[in-house]
Amino acid sequence: MMQPTRVAFPDGALTGDGEVLLLDAEQSIVVVDATPFHPVDHTWPDQPGDSGLIRVADAAVTVSEAVMAAVSEDGVLAVGAEIPVKRGAPGWTWLVGHRMEGELPERLVAGASVTLEVDAERRHALSRGHTACHLASLALDAALADLWRKEIGTDPLGNPDFEGRANQSSRIDVDVSVDEYRLGKSLRKAGFDSEGFAGSLAARESRINELLAGWVASGGASRIDVDGPSIVDRRRWRCVLPEGDVGFLCGGTHVRSLAEFASITVSLELSDPQLLVMTTTALAAD
């Protein structure tokens, strides 16, 4: 049975060599035994998959996006949202698929040796966007901590976990992320003062940006810890902040140091009283 794809993106790898395991021309998907490409997670597609090139002999083909894939013990390949099972389901192997663009080289066949090259500039910008997204969520929790009237679960910094309670979507792009939070009846029943929040929106935004400026200035280390080398092994983002080390489960890519940022800023929008939109913008250091 095929083994799960080995991945090198948690270490920041941008290039690698591998052997083609299968090629699905109909879906334009190539699977290699090992890859530096980070795939978009079909169950929580916050960070887009990497793009880049696969080289075989003297030819190259464009990878438009890396995606999650799975193959059954009968050899059926399912890609992205078409995967019919959850991770860990018996009889299925989890893989990274490389969605190809344009005509495929004749020598790109099962068993071929290839070199994989990730678009480095885009990867770095997505990594900044993802790290900034996590930091913004922690700063948001801290800035809203006094608005809770009841005890709820806490985030890695020990603040009430507004992010975990209210976040309904997160989208990361090049040096930016957009998060949406539902401020409905269930959140009010959990003890959140929605009216107090709406009346102090500007002050909350200012506090978040103050925290983020301090964290960026600290230049703390950021990394990904892994349980193993395959795409199915758990990965955790870790970061050193002045308040202490933080971290939580995360399948994306991240910067190596907060010194890679010139700034991280957020804007809060509450045009719908039941929907908070937080836009986080990262600016790379020179």
Order of alpha helices (4+ residues) and beta strands (2+ residues): beta-beta-beta-beta-beta-beta-beta-beta-beta-alpha-alpha-beta-beta-alpha-alpha-alpha-beta-beta-beta-beta-beta
